Amino acid sequence: MPPSTRRALAIATAITLLATSAACSGDGGGSSGRGPVPGVTDAEIVVGTHMPLTGPASAGYSKIAPATKAYFDYVNANGGVHGRKITYKIMDDGYNPANTQQVVRQLVLQDKVFAVLNGLGTPTHTGVLDFLKSNRVPDLFVASGSRSWDQPDKYPGTFGFNPDYTVEGKILANHVKTALPGKKVCFLGQDDDFGRDSLAGVEQVLGAGAVVAKQTYVTSNTNVAPQVGAFKAAGCEVVVLATVPGFTALAVGTAARLGFKPQWLVSNVGADHPTLAKQLGDAAPLLEGMIGVNYLPMQNDTANPWIQLFSKVNKEHNGDAPFDGNTVYGMAVGYLFVQVLQAAGKDLTRESVLAAVSRGGYQGPGLAPLRFSDTDHSGYGGERLTRVSGGVQAYFGPAYETDEGDGPVREYAVAPVAPPANGIPAAS
């Protein structure tokens, strides 16, 4: 090969390498000149999620992502965010961690999503944290209260949404301490961080020796008779459940068959009354008196402006699907994500959206504060107690906030803001 040809080839190769490097060198977009942003064009933002549309956690939870998508469709119909429409790719993982890894890899490597939004489940999402971090994918508003999401130093791109399970355990235990003193307390929790974190909160308030019987379950085994039988044998009067809806229903139904009638106190993630009533069918009256916790408007509060907004969106963009707490949750997630996109600005990058979340200050339908900051990646910081009475789930008492440590459980008196007139957060 003549020297002149070799020089020309070398120059051409160098130009190609520089061009490739420039295209891959960052997530900057548009006017920044740093190359394309995965999942972002001038007209579209593509985000994805993993959800249990089937499997042991699908009861209720399968309704979350469609509700979020419905809110995005509502925003899209009204011009989108900074002129971009939101496309939401929903992948079914069946609440199986192996499936979660497969579908999240597809979302990131094949579908090139901008972010993963509201991926559901403690055991499922835990397995994709490192993958999302290594690919620098924003991991926003995880649908679980595990404290694993609040590790800004280790996982700077991951943020929670739900109150963490230790906060929740403390609020439930505070009710036991003040309203049910002296009762024998037992605990059933999922055999992962969900159950362990919740138990830690209960014992933080009641003391390590106060729970007389502790049992766990795995979602692959739907026989909870041994655990419930142990509670009956121990003389439990109060049972705290850190359970997904299907296992709340199993515990309540199994207890009835065994002639065991404790006071149930149930984690928010497993306490939605319409979901449980559907699971139990004719046995739904067994839920009477159940104490739960929540931090979003109650789905049956038709006077609440957020419920009015979400009901409108549900009718127009979600096929008027049955409206329950999962629907409210999904739309609340969608609203927060749009708030963050507005705050991130028109020149959207992965860095700018993470910076926008960290700035915090977000208000919406929640009854407790959102705690986002540079040093706090947890979500909502409190909850309010609910009770099923006459077949209706309703709030009682004040909202509470606390931390995952030894801080007190204290009343939170700040009222939620009203939604904007058009139901869409304004650009900040």
N, C-alpha and C positions, 0 to 999 in steps of 0.2 A: 504494500500500500504506500503510495507516495506520501512524503511528509506533509504536503499541503492538505491531502485528504484526511490524514490522521488529525491534523490541527482542527480542521473543520468539524470532524466527528467529535473531538474532545469538547469544542465550544458548544456544539449542539447538545451533547450529553449534559454539560454543566448547566445550560439554560433549562433543560428538562428537569434536572434535579432541583434547581432553584424554584421553578414553577411548582413542582410537587411539594416542596418544603413550604412554600408560601400558602398553598391550599390547605395544608394540614397543620399549620403552625399555631392555630388558636381557634377559639370559638367566637371570635369577634365577627360582627356582621355588618351588612349594609355600609353605612357611611364611615365606619371605623377603618375600613380598608384592610382588616386583618384576616380576610377570608370568610367563607360561608359558615354559618352557624348550623349545626345539625338540627334538623326539624323545623327550621325557620326560613321562610321566604317573605317576600314583600306582601304576600296575600294569605299566608297560612302559618300556624304554629301547631306542630304535631306532638302530642304528648301521649303517654301510654300508661297502662296499669295492669296489675295482676289481681284477679278477684276470684273467689270461689263461686262461680256460677253454677257449679255442680259439686257434689260431695258433702261431707259431714257438716260443713259450716255454711252451706248454701241457703239454709232457711233464713230468710230476711236479708242476709248479706248480698244475695244475688241481685237485690234491688238497688244497691248503692250506686254502682257505676252507671247504670242507665239513668238514674236521677241526676248525677253529675253531668252526664252527656246532655240531658234535657236542658239543664241550665246553660250549658255552653251553646246549645242550639238556639236558645232564647237570645243570648248575647249576640250570636252570629246574625240572627235575623234583624238585629238592631244595629248592625254596622261593625260588629266585632270589637277587637281591642287594638287601638292605633291602626285601624284599617285591616287588621288580620283576623281571619276566622280561625277558630280553635277546632282541630280534629282530634278526637279522643279514641285511641285504639285500646279496646278492652280485651284482655286475654284471660281465659279460664285456666286456673291452675288447680282446681279441685281441692284447695287447701292442702296440697301435697308439696312439701319442700322441693322434691326432685323436679316436679313439674314447674314450680316457680322459677327455678334456675334456668330451665329450658326456655320458658316463654319470655323471661326478662332478657335473656341473651338475644332472642329474636327481636324484641323491641329495640334494643340498643344497636345490635350489629347489622340487622337486616332492615328494620323499619326506620332506623336513624332518628329515634324520637329526641326531642329537645330535653325532656325531663320525664321521670317516672313520678306519677301523681297518685297518692293515696293507696299504694300497694297494701293489701290487707293481710294481716296475720302476723303474730309473733314468731311462730316456728318457721313460717314461710319466708317472711321478709328478712329475717336474720341471716339466712343463707345467701342473700344477694348484696349485702352491704359492701363487702370488699370489691365485688365486681363493679358495682356502680361507682364506687370511689375511684378505682383504677381507670375507669373510662370517663371520669370527670362528668358524670351525668347527675344533674340536680335530682335529689331524692326527697320529694316534698310531701309533707303532711301524711305521714304513714298512718294507716288505719289500724292502730294498735296503741296501747298505752305502755308498752315496754320502755323501761328507762334506757334501753340500748340506743334509742334514736337521739337521746340528749347527750352526745359525746362530741362537742364542737372541735376538740383537738384531734380526735381520732377520725371522726367522720364529719368534716366541715360542710359537706353538701347534703347532709341528712337532717330533716326536721320532722318532728311529730305533729300530731293534731289532737288526738284524744288526751284527756287528763291521764297522767301516768297512773299505773295500777296501784302504786304505793299511796299516792294522794287519795285515790278512790278508796282503798282499804282503810285509810285513816278516817275518812268521812263516814263510812259505814260503821266502823268501830266506835266512833264518837257517838253515833246514835244508840248503839248498844249500851255504851257506858252511861249515857244520860237518861235513856228511856226504858232500858231493859236491864237495869243493874241486878247482879246476883244470878242471872240466868246462865245455864250451862251452854257454852258457845262451842260450835264445831265448824269445820271449814272443809269445803271441797273445791279443789282448784285444778286447772289444766296443768299437765305435767311438763311445764316449760316456764319461761320467764313471766308469762301471764299469771299463772298460779303463784309462783314464788314471790313476785313483786307485790301482789295483792296481800298475801299472807304477811309479808314484812310490814305492810301498813297496818293491818289489823293488830299485830302483836306490838307495834310501836305504841299504840294507844292503850291496848288492854293489858299488855305485859306478856312476856314469852310463855308463861305458864297458864295463861287464861284460856287458851283454846284446848279443850279436853280431848278432842279427837280430830286428826287431820288426815284427809284422804286426797288422792289424786286420781285423774282419769286420763286416758289417751283417746284421741278422736277415732282411732281405728277399732275401738271396742265399745259397743253401745250397751253393754251390760253393766249398769252401775248398782245392781242389787247388793253386791258385797260391801260397797262403800256406804250406801244408805243403811244397810243392815247394821253396820258397825256404829253408825250414829244412833240408831234406835237403841242398841245394846248399851251404849254409853250414857243414855238418858239425856241426849242433847235437846235443848229447848229452843235454841237459836242456831240456824245453819247459814253461814255466809258462803255464797257461791261465786267463784271466779270461773264462769262457764260461758261458752258460746250458746246461742239460743237453743239449738237442738239438745244440748246436754242440760240446760235449765229445765226444759220440758221433760226430759228423761228422769231427772232427779225428782221433780215434783210428782210425776206420774208413778214412779217406782215407790216413793214414800207412801202414796195413797194406797197402793196395793199391799204394802206392808203394815198398814194401819199406823203410820208415823206422821204426826202433824206438828212440825216445828214452825217457828216464825222464820220465814225465808227472807234473807237480805241478799240482793243480787247485784253483781257488777252491771254497769251500764251496758256493756256489750252484749249481755244476755238477758236484759230485762224489758225489752220492748213488748208491751202487752199484746198488740195486734198480731205480732209474729208468733208469740207463745200460744195465744188463743187458737190460732190456725193450726199449730202443731198438735195441740191437745184435743181439738175438736169438742166433742160433747163433754169432755173432762175439764174444759176451760174454767169452770167455777172453782177448781182447785187453786187458781191463782189469787183468789180473794184474800186481801190482806198483805200480799207480797210487797215488801219494801224494795225499792230500787233507787238509782241515782241517774241524773241526766244533767246536761249542761246546755241543751238547745231547746227551743220552744216545743211544747207538747203538740203532737200532730193534731189533736182534737180541739185545740184552742183557736177556734175560728175567728175570734176577735183580734188575735195577734197579727200585726201587719206583715211579719215575716211568713207566717203560715198562709196568709192571704196571697202573698207574692208567690210562694212555692206551690200553692194549690193551682194558681193560674198557670204557672210554667208546666206543672204536671199535666194539666188538661190540654194545653196547647202543643206540648212537645214530648210528652211521655205516654201518649195514648190513654190519658186519664187512668193510669194504673192505680191499684189500691194504695191509698196514701197512709204511710205509717212513719215511725221514727227513723227507719232506714232511708226513706225518701227525703226527709228533712235533713238528715246527716249528709247525704250525697250532694244535695243542693247547697248546703252550707260550705262544703269543701269547694264546690265550684265557684261560689261567690268569693271565698278567700283567695283562690288562685287568680281570679280576674282582678281582684284588688292588687295583688302582688304584680301581675303583668302591667297594670296601669302605672304602678309606682316604678317599675323597672324602666319605663320609657320606650319610645319608638325604636331606638337603636338597641334591640333586644339581644343580649348575650347570656350565656350561662352564668358568667360572673355577675352581670347586672341583676339577674333575678335572685341570686343568692344574697347579694348585698341588699336588695329590697326587702327580703324576708327578715334579714338580720336587723334592719333599722327598726322593725317592730311598729308599735302604735296602732295595730289593726283593730277595728271594732266591727262587729256584725251582729248576728243573731244570738251569740253566746251569752249565757247567764254568768259566766266567770271570765276572768281576764286571759287573753292570749299573752304568753310570756316571751315571745321571740326577742332575742337580742344576740349580740356577738358571742355572749357567754352562756346563753340558755337556748337550746334548740328543742325544748319540750313545747307542747301545745297549750291547751287550756289548763288553767291552774286550779280548778275547783269544780264543784257540782252542787246540785240541789236534790233533796230527797223526794221520792215519789211513792205513792201508795195506790194499790188497786182497791177500789171500793165500789160496790154495786156494778162490777164489771167495767169500770172506767178507771184509767190510770191518770192521776193528777198530782201536781206538786203540793207539798206542804212544807211549812217552815221557811227559813231563809236559805239563800245560797251560801255555800261555804268555800273558803279557799285555804290551802295549806301547802306544804312542801313535801319532798320525799324524805326529809330528815326528821329531826325531833322538834320542828316548829309546831306551834299550836294550830288547832283547827279553829278558824275564826270566821265570823260572818262577813260576807261580801255584799255590800249594799249598793254598788253601782248598777244603775239600770241599763239594759241593752239600748243601743241606739235604734232609731227607726230606719228602715231601708230607704234608699233614694226613691224619688217619685217614679222613676222609670225602672227601678229594680236592678240597675247596673251601677257599680261603683264608678265614680268619676276619676279621671286622670288626676294624679297628684302633682 
